[in-house]
């Protein structure tokens, strides 16, 4: 149980409620986090609104995005985020062994660009970004994409700290797939 009471969507102001409902409909089962963020409706509206808008813009491929999210979630040791994003990366065709070992330097199953994305995410997460790696990324990504990669990796640190500090529990439907495997 989270360390604060849940706020249901029906209790939110209209703009935040609309984002909450869109997240549940379009982005997936993040209700437990949303119910805690509900104490700050602008956070629901703007943080998750940003995520929804970024998904709509599609600056990054879903696969690159999920590599960012799984890598950062693993480095941040966020069980909540890992539970949400590892199945998504597997659903995009990344082998379960690759997902499980994504932090290993020589993990098979990622192409050269995907490894750059993974390595950059690790550097952003550990606050050790090198000009060399950024130069390699610039060969494959626009500046807007580089900003998006950075933003998403950095947001993972925020979400990890938020989820852990307030003891956000993984939704029951995701726990069922962890125990029994994907449906």
Secondary structure, 3 states (H helix, E strand, C coil): CCCCCCCCHHHCCHHHHHHHHHHHHHHCCCHHHHHHHHHHHHHHHHHHHHHHHHHHHCCCCHHHHHHHHHHHHHHHCCHHHHHHHHHHHHHCCCCHHHHHCCCCCCCCCCCHHHHHHHHHHHHHHHCCCCHHHHHHHHCCCCHHHHHHHHHHHHHHHHHHHHHHHCCCCCCHHHHHHHHHCCC
